[in-house]
Amino acid sequence: MRCASYCTGHAYDLDSIFQAYRSRANSAHIYDEAVFLSMGSEHTMCVFAYGAVVFWGYTLTEERDALVTFSPFLKSPLEKIQEDTFIYEYGTETIIDEEEDRIILQSEDPLLKLSLSYGLSQSAKLSAFEYDVDETIQQTRHLPAELAEKGKISLSRKKISQHIGKLFRQKNLINLESFALDTPEFFWKRPRYEPFYQLSVEFLDIQVRLNILNSKLNVVHELYEILSDELKHAHSS
């Protein structure tokens, strides 16, 4: 069966989603930063406050249709949706086959799926951060070289200010949303489920990717300082 995780935007209004779907779902629960919706049979959705959704047992078409129905509750949609897909089945223990991207579940316990979904959703959120930072680096990578060759940047003060504003907004947004990549409060009250969350975190290399992202953020920060110095020089001139 198919499992898929998406990051679609900045944030979901969980209370509104819960109220809208509780009468339609076989089972609906709201937890820390998440809404769990069982729509019958294997159809399960986990919606997260930080703009991510994890589907269990849906087809690609059904997932896309569901994301459209969630769109009224989404704040600041992404220009490029981030998506990961996996295969899952049931077995004697909960493990993840990294070579085949296959998740084995030891039971149909809904909290087991939700625990794994926390890690899957964080990976999708991290992918959105990675994409934004990589785009920024690509779009502005010529500026340091230009400054080194010509001694100045061939941008107007307005353009430099816009670049600084964009870089600052991006860095600030990622720092403010770093909670989305921390161990969720859900497991403080349910510690026996945390190993399943950690299993997904390790499988998706979230900590390694987060360290790489922080290194890239340092590059962005250095670029911010270069542009800021250039703006000060242009102003004094």
TORPADREN-811810 format. One line per 3 residues: their letters; for each residue x, y, z of C-alpha. Coordinates in steps of 0.1 Angstrom, whole numbers, plus 5000, padded with zeros to 4 digits. Layout:
N
A	X:Y:Z ~ ...;
***
This chain:
237
MRC	5000:5000:5000 ~ 5010:5036:4994 ~ 5022:5061:5020;
ASY	5030:5097:5010 ~ 5040:5128:5029 ~ 5036:5164:5016;
CTG	5046:5199:5027 ~ 5022:5223:5011 ~ 5026:5256:5029;
HAY	5035:5276:5061 ~ 5007:5263:5084 ~ 4974:5245:5087;
DLD	4945:5257:5109 ~ 4940:5224:5127 ~ 4910:5234:5147;
SIF	4891:5243:5115 ~ 4901:5211:5098 ~ 4891:5190:5129;
QAY	4857:5207:5130 ~ 4852:5203:5092 ~ 4861:5166:5091;
RSR	4850:5151:5125 ~ 4815:5143:5112 ~ 4828:5128:5080;
ANS	4856:5106:5095 ~ 4852:5072:5111 ~ 4876:5085:5137;
AHI	4889:5120:5143 ~ 4913:5132:5170 ~ 4933:5163:5175;
YDE	4967:5160:5192 ~ 4998:5181:5197 ~ 5004:5199:5164;
AVF	4984:5172:5145 ~ 4949:5161:5135 ~ 4944:5123:5129;
LSM	4916:5114:5105 ~ 4906:5078:5098 ~ 4883:5078:5068;
GSE	4876:5040:5067 ~ 4895:5009:5058 ~ 4931:5018:5052;
HTM	4924:5055:5044 ~ 4941:5076:5071 ~ 4953:5112:5070;
CVF	4976:5130:5095 ~ 4975:5168:5091 ~ 5002:5188:5109;
AYG	5002:5224:5121 ~ 5034:5233:5102 ~ 5018:5228:5068;
AVV	5024:5190:5062 ~ 5001:5161:5055 ~ 5008:5123:5056;
FWG	4985:5099:5038 ~ 4982:5061:5044 ~ 4964:5039:5020;
YTL	4954:5065:4994 ~ 4961:5067:4957 ~ 4980:5096:4942;
TEE	4947:5110:4927 ~ 4929:5107:4961 ~ 4958:5125:4978;
RDA	4958:5154:4954 ~ 4920:5157:4958 ~ 4923:5158:4996;
LVT	4950:5185:4994 ~ 4926:5206:4974 ~ 4900:5203:5001;
FSP	4925:5213:5028 ~ 4936:5244:5008 ~ 4911:5268:5025;
FLK	4927:5259:5058 ~ 4963:5265:5046 ~ 4983:5296:5053;
SPL	5010:5308:5027 ~ 5009:5279:5002 ~ 5043:5269:4987;
EKI	5051:5276:4951 ~ 5065:5240:4949 ~ 5049:5213:4970;
QED	5074:5189:4985 ~ 5065:5152:4984 ~ 5079:5118:4995;
TFI	5064:5084:4988 ~ 5068:5050:5004 ~ 5053:5016:5004;
YEY	5039:5000:5036 ~ 5026:4967:5047 ~ 5020:4947:5079;
GTE	5044:4923:5095 ~ 5056:4909:5129 ~ 5075:4941:5139;
TII	5078:4977:5129 ~ 5108:4983:5108 ~ 5118:5004:5077;
DEE	5135:4988:5047 ~ 5158:5017:5035 ~ 5167:5000:5002;
EDR	5131:4997:4991 ~ 5116:5027:5010 ~ 5092:5001:5026;
IIL	5076:5006:5060 ~ 5066:4974:5079 ~ 5039:4980:5106;
QSE	5035:4955:5134 ~ 4998:4964:5139 ~ 4970:4986:5128;
DPL	4973:5008:5159 ~ 4965:5044:5147 ~ 4990:5059:5171;
LKL	5017:5038:5154 ~ 5009:5054:5121 ~ 5007:5088:5137;
SLS	5041:5084:5154 ~ 5058:5075:5121 ~ 5039:5103:5104;
YGL	5055:5129:5127 ~ 5089:5120:5113 ~ 5076:5117:5077;
SQS	5060:5152:5079 ~ 5091:5167:5094 ~ 5111:5154:5065;
AKL	5087:5170:5041 ~ 5089:5203:5060 ~ 5127:5201:5060;
SAF	5126:5195:5022 ~ 5107:5228:5018 ~ 5134:5246:5038;
EYD	5161:5229:5018 ~ 5145:5239:4985 ~ 5141:5276:4996;
VDE	5177:5279:5007 ~ 5191:5262:4976 ~ 5170:5285:4954;
TIQ	5183:5316:4973 ~ 5219:5305:4970 ~ 5215:5298:4932;
QTR	5199:5331:4926 ~ 5225:5352:4944 ~ 5257:5331:4941;
HLP	5270:5355:4914 ~ 5270:5385:4938 ~ 5301:5376:4959;
AEL	5321:5368:4927 ~ 5310:5401:4912 ~ 5321:5420:4943;
AEK	5354:5403:4943 ~ 5361:5410:4905 ~ 5347:5446:4903;
GKI	5348:5458:4939 ~ 5311:5465:4939 ~ 5278:5450:4931;
SLS	5259:5462:4900 ~ 5226:5464:4917 ~ 5206:5495:4927;
RKK	5201:5503:4963 ~ 5165:5492:4960 ~ 5175:5458:4946;
ISQ	5201:5453:4973 ~ 5175:5462:5000 ~ 5151:5437:4984;
HIG	5177:5410:4985 ~ 5185:5417:5021 ~ 5149:5417:5030;
KLF	5143:5383:5013 ~ 5174:5368:5029 ~ 5165:5381:5063;
RQK	5129:5369:5060 ~ 5140:5334:5050 ~ 5166:5331:5078;
NLI	5141:5344:5103 ~ 5113:5321:5091 ~ 5135:5290:5094;
NLE	5148:5299:5128 ~ 5112:5306:5141 ~ 5099:5274:5126;
SFA	5128:5252:5139 ~ 5102:5238:5165 ~ 5087:5219:5136;
LDT	5119:5197:5135 ~ 5121:5191:5173 ~ 5108:5160:5191;
PEF	5070:5166:5193 ~ 5053:5171:5226 ~ 5030:5142:5216;
FWK	5057:5118:5228 ~ 5062:5135:5262 ~ 5029:5120:5272;
RPR	5033:5088:5252 ~ 5069:5077:5255 ~ 5063:5042:5244;
YEP	5056:5055:5209 ~ 5087:5076:5206 ~ 5110:5048:5193;
FYQ	5087:5046:5162 ~ 5092:5083:5157 ~ 5129:5080:5161;
LSV	5129:5051:5136 ~ 5115:5074:5109 ~ 5138:5103:5119;
EFL	5169:5081:5114 ~ 5155:5066:5082 ~ 5151:5100:5067;
DIQ	5184:5114:5079 ~ 5167:5144:5094 ~ 5195:5153:5118;
VRL	5222:5151:5091 ~ 5201:5171:5067 ~ 5194:5197:5094;
NIL	5231:5201:5100 ~ 5237:5206:5063 ~ 5208:5231:5062;
NSK	5224:5251:5090 ~ 5257:5252:5071 ~ 5238:5266:5041;
LNV	5221:5291:5063 ~ 5256:5303:5074 ~ 5264:5309:5037;
VHE	5231:5329:5033 ~ 5241:5349:5064 ~ 5275:5357:5050;
LYE	5258:5369:5018 ~ 5235:5390:5039 ~ 5265:5407:5055;
ILS	5281:5413:5021 ~ 5250:5430:5007 ~ 5245:5450:5039;
DEL	5281:5463:5037 ~ 5276:5472:5000 ~ 5243:5490:5009;
KHA	5261:5510:5036 ~ 5289:5519:5011 ~ 5264:5530:4985;
HSS	5245:5551:5010 ~ 5277:5568:5023 ~ 5288:5575:4987;
***
